[in-house]
Amino acid sequence: MKIIFMAIVLLFLTACSLAPKNSPEPTGNTVIDNSCVLNSDCYATGCNREICSTQETAWSDCEWKQEYSCLLRTSCSCLNQTCQWDTANEQYQFCMKGVEGAKKLQKN
């Protein structure tokens, strides 16, 4: 039984050491080409759906920020051939003013 366990551990360690060394770690700072033509090219993605991207799946750090709730009031769209949040949306701007006000109150 010990031999089987040791073989499994050795296999696991060997497999981990064979992973590509230059593969990027997923972070919130990963640069993505967000070039688009249509709104359907863009996706709300990331752990909290806070990233507007051409990739259906993008990694983020899963830290919740109050301003992410405002993204529900706007859309991830293809604007000027780039996937981005429509921050000109009035409902979004109103929500962000509320978030900024709440942050100021928390600091005091």
Contacts in CASP RR format, 6 or more apart in sequence:
PFRMAT RR
TARGET T0000
AUTHOR 0000-0000-0000
METHOD contacts of the structure
MODEL  1
MKIIFMAIVLLFLTACSLAPKNSPEPTGNTVIDNSCVLNSDCYATGCNRE
ICSTQETAWSDCEWKQEYSCLLRTSCSCLNQTCQWDTANEQYQFCMKGVE
GAKKLQKN
24 30 0 8 1.000
26 59 0 8 1.000
27 59 0 8 1.000
27 61 0 8 1.000
28 51 0 8 1.000
28 59 0 8 1.000
28 60 0 8 1.000
28 61 0 8 1.000
30 58 0 8 1.000
30 59 0 8 1.000
32 53 0 8 1.000
32 54 0 8 1.000
32 55 0 8 1.000
32 58 0 8 1.000
33 54 0 8 1.000
34 42 0 8 1.000
34 52 0 8 1.000
34 53 0 8 1.000
34 54 0 8 1.000
34 82 0 8 1.000
34 83 0 8 1.000
34 84 0 8 1.000
35 54 0 8 1.000
35 81 0 8 1.000
35 82 0 8 1.000
35 83 0 8 1.000
36 42 0 8 1.000
36 54 0 8 1.000
36 78 0 8 1.000
36 81 0 8 1.000
36 82 0 8 1.000
36 83 0 8 1.000
37 78 0 8 1.000
37 81 0 8 1.000
38 78 0 8 1.000
39 75 0 8 1.000
39 77 0 8 1.000
39 78 0 8 1.000
41 54 0 8 1.000
41 78 0 8 1.000
41 83 0 8 1.000
42 52 0 8 1.000
42 53 0 8 1.000
42 54 0 8 1.000
42 76 0 8 1.000
42 77 0 8 1.000
42 78 0 8 1.000
42 83 0 8 1.000
42 84 0 8 1.000
43 52 0 8 1.000
43 53 0 8 1.000
43 54 0 8 1.000
43 55 0 8 1.000
43 56 0 8 1.000
43 76 0 8 1.000
43 83 0 8 1.000
44 50 0 8 1.000
44 51 0 8 1.000
44 52 0 8 1.000
44 71 0 8 1.000
44 76 0 8 1.000
45 51 0 8 1.000
45 52 0 8 1.000
45 53 0 8 1.000
45 55 0 8 1.000
45 56 0 8 1.000
45 57 0 8 1.000
45 58 0 8 1.000
46 57 0 8 1.000
46 58 0 8 1.000
46 59 0 8 1.000
46 60 0 8 1.000
47 59 0 8 1.000
47 60 0 8 1.000
47 61 0 8 1.000
47 62 0 8 1.000
48 60 0 8 1.000
48 62 0 8 1.000
48 64 0 8 1.000
48 65 0 8 1.000
48 68 0 8 1.000
49 68 0 8 1.000
49 71 0 8 1.000
50 60 0 8 1.000
50 65 0 8 1.000
50 68 0 8 1.000
50 71 0 8 1.000
51 58 0 8 1.000
51 60 0 8 1.000
52 76 0 8 1.000
52 77 0 8 1.000
52 83 0 8 1.000
52 84 0 8 1.000
52 85 0 8 1.000
53 76 0 8 1.000
53 83 0 8 1.000
54 83 0 8 1.000
66 99 0 8 1.000
66 102 0 8 1.000
66 103 0 8 1.000
67 96 0 8 1.000
67 99 0 8 1.000
69 95 0 8 1.000
69 99 0 8 1.000
70 92 0 8 1.000
70 95 0 8 1.000
70 96 0 8 1.000
70 99 0 8 1.000
71 85 0 8 1.000
71 92 0 8 1.000
73 89 0 8 1.000
73 91 0 8 1.000
73 92 0 8 1.000
73 94 0 8 1.000
73 95 0 8 1.000
74 85 0 8 1.000
74 86 0 8 1.000
74 87 0 8 1.000
74 89 0 8 1.000
74 91 0 8 1.000
74 92 0 8 1.000
75 85 0 8 1.000
75 86 0 8 1.000
75 89 0 8 1.000
76 83 0 8 1.000
76 84 0 8 1.000
76 85 0 8 1.000
76 86 0 8 1.000
77 83 0 8 1.000
77 84 0 8 1.000
77 85 0 8 1.000
77 86 0 8 1.000
79 86 0 8 1.000
85 92 0 8 1.000
86 92 0 8 1.000
87 93 0 8 1.000
END
